[in-house]
Amino acid sequence: MSFNHVVAWIDHVQAHVIHFNAEAADHEVIKTVSTHPHLHTKSGAVGSGRTAESKHYFDDVAHALSDATEVLIVGPAQEKLELMKYLITHHPAVAKCVMAVESSDHPSDGQLLKYARKYFLKADMLR
């Protein structure tokens, strides 16, 4: 089945990637390999700082987004923005497909899919 749209919800631990069309959806969860989500990058000590972004994690997410024509990236905090910066630098073809980057709490997969379908319906109407 062909899916043109993708929504990706991402935080520092995992990304939920849903490929969908009007009738069906396919869900994938990508997890980071980082064992210390709060690692001081200068000292290497575990604490309240942020870990250096995992290149492999972002590459895995980029690969999951690569066959979409339109992508919506959502998530809490800064990880969604870090992903977008990474896509622009390392995966420009994928970055060009990103329609928007929006803030979102921790929705269920069903809520995320409903939100994305509503978003793309409105976006398609504006064209």
Sequence and secondary structure as in RCSB ss.txt:
>XXXX:A:sequence
MSFNHVVAWIDHVQAHVIHFNAEAADHEVIKTVSTHPHLHTKSGAVGSGRTAESKHYFDDVAHALSDATEVLIVG
PAQEKLELMKYLITHHPAVAKCVMAVESSDHPSDGQLLKYARKYFLKADMLR
>XXXX:A:secstr
    EEEEEE SSEEEEEEE SS EEEEEEE   S SSB TTT  BSSS     HHHHHHHHHHHTT SEEEEEE
STTHHHHHHHHHHHH HHHHTTEEEEEE     HHHHHHHHHHHHHHHHHT 
